[in-house]
Amino acid sequence: MLYDALVAESRRDDSLDDVRTAALARARELVALLERQRAEHAGGAGPDEQDRFRARCAAIQAETDTWLAHRSDEDGRAATLTLLLAACFDNWGFWQYEAEIAALIDRVRGWTPEEVAVMLVRVAEYDMGFWYFDSLAKVLIAAEQLDADGRRALAPWLRRAHAELMDTDGDAHRRPSLAGRLRTLLASVDEAHIPDGLIPADAPWAAPLRDAADIAATPELAGFVRHLASLGSPRPTQRWRRTCVELADRAAARETVAGTLRELAEGDPVCRRKEGRYHYHYLVHQNDGDLARGAVWAAALTGDAETVAHLGALARRAAGRGTGVTPDHKLAGAALNALAAIGDPAALDALWGLRSRIRHRALGKQLDTALVTAAARQGITAGQLVERGVPRHGLADDGSLERTLGEFRVRLSIDDGTTVRLTFTGPDGDTSRTAPAAVKDGFPDGLAELKALAKKVRSTVSGERVRVEALLSAAREWPYDEWRRHYHDHPVTGALTRALIWEFQDTDGVWHTALPATHDPDSVRVRLWHPIGASADDIRTWRTRIVTERLRQPFKQAFREIYLLTPAEEETGVYSNRFAAHIVRYRQLYALFKERGWQANFLGRHDGGYDGKARAEFGDGAWRACFHHEPAEDDGRDYAPQYAATDQVRFERRDGSRWREAPLSEVPPPVFSEAMRDVDLFVAVTSIAADAEWTDRGEARHTAYWRTATFGELTPSAEIRRDVLARILPRLKIADRCSLEGRYLSVRGDVTTYRIHLGSANILMAPDDAYLCIVPARRKSDGKVFLPFEDERLALILSKAFLLAADSKITDATILRQINRGA
């Protein structure tokens, strides 16, 4: 019988055995109903008896509900204990009685400490974590009904329940609230008691807290520790912060939390072995995360000058791989947000230094928010913050640095605003870009230091190039003195700035366009020039000057593509189909998204992987462009598609913390142009039309698109190539063999004449436009032809032109076979 089995199973040989037995005896009629219910379920039902089976089960349940509804408080308490003892017995799940137990605990009154203790012991025996959490939450309702004497009698079981809770894996979101309720109950019994499990017993980082509790377990210290563990969010409320400082001072715990932060940042991690096979290290167990994050914030709110350094070290340690510990993004986020709350300017510097170290996307967003918050504390905007944080690396104003290694003088310099070089000059005045043997052998440490510095400078130059180029869509203006300090005179940023075109406002409010070398030093304000706001004559003048003076710009500016709203886009209103229906290599496209700073979901055979949307912000974050794409095919074999098909481009305007779609006509022209330029780049680089070998692959699925796109109309970027070629062709030694004909560069060779498409760089041969496949070598241009900006496709077109102009000297058998067949 179920009753006898429950009586036997409920004996624990403890002081509560009589309470369990009495409850079962008082609710014996309920046990009989439960036994009937179990027997009915054990018997089951065939396919034809399902309705009758459900009816019988419903009848037993209704009889049980009726019996429970008419019980007195005393009988109700006995019934609650009986249901808890029967739950999870004989493979009968807790959820079967969950509703009945919850209703009884909410209704009945008069709980005794012993009855609540029986329930606490029972719920701790459940194997499944979520059953334990659910049942414990209900039992605590009864415990909270006890008076002071009842809670005092229940204290040993409350302490045991707290320790069990802190050692149980389960719902991390529910644990803090349950632990907080247990701690409140225990504090009402003894304010100085710190329950087991609140401070982890074996974590090195918690040693200062343990030591403080061992030395003086005062009510003030216990209250402070409970407050630390009550932090459930990465950024506490102002009330939590005020209370934290007050409690820390009452408990004289400032040094304690400072030591805790120091251990988290620099101390030994926790070592955990997994099934005896391997071990891993981590900083904080998830069950102790709230306490650790609370200590981090307490240290930030009460700390000294060393706190900033320790918070920065903790953020690096907890955020990234390669630090020797498992990443803890919540702990790293707490350190970042705590740094932002410190008014010391050093905190702003620490946050800025973390930008190059934190790669995790969510943490990166928290870091951006922390930077904006910290900047606001210093009275500067986010843009000003970025400008002021660019490292100088100890370089002179012209972007160079010189060191002497023995008899050699080593110069580090930024050339053309983009290239960082080391140049070695010997005692005889000869220079070299490779380190001489005398330097390698005699000064290895000094050489290594200079190479490391050059690597850092390259990283800064690369980041500044991207940042300054993004200003083209921002429409920002600077006071002249500020621009001079952070742009013109900066050794790194200035190397880029001095090759760019700027607009300077004079004292009369008139704007003048000039290079930094020729600008008016009495200017009032400065802004970066964008060709979209200039006349056609001004653009032509600047392009001519750039080529004539052989001024190499760090990115396209004078020759920048301009994308204006078309009549078709005015008609569609909220989307552009200008770059739709292209077939692109998907993985290459996805990599290019990341390289250009666009965020995109990954296409593939998974939920949400059948529609792609890449997003990027423009106009100082006020606008966002969305580029839609989707798999071009689904053969059911690969996880991710090999090819994707491009679709619409849409724009959104920032509205507080949300984004709202906007008509194309409302998008500022520089924002629209810069976003469409990126999309054009994505299509031009990844389209299969740029694959010179496509027709030789035997793939017929997209051949029609390839033939149409590879020799199609020129895009704005291809039109720019045509403009550049028109200016530099007369200066080339093959000028008499080349001419521009529409969308092609025509090259007259000794054997035949060739036409190179200015978009795809693919080649057609006279007389019948036979296709000539020339696979480009995997190396950069030799730089013998001056180009005013970097453009791999333009360099490729020129290299093919030089090759074909001397086609009688070609020795490559594959190319010769095609030329001779065409000729």
Disulfide bonds with the S-S distance in Angstrom:
none
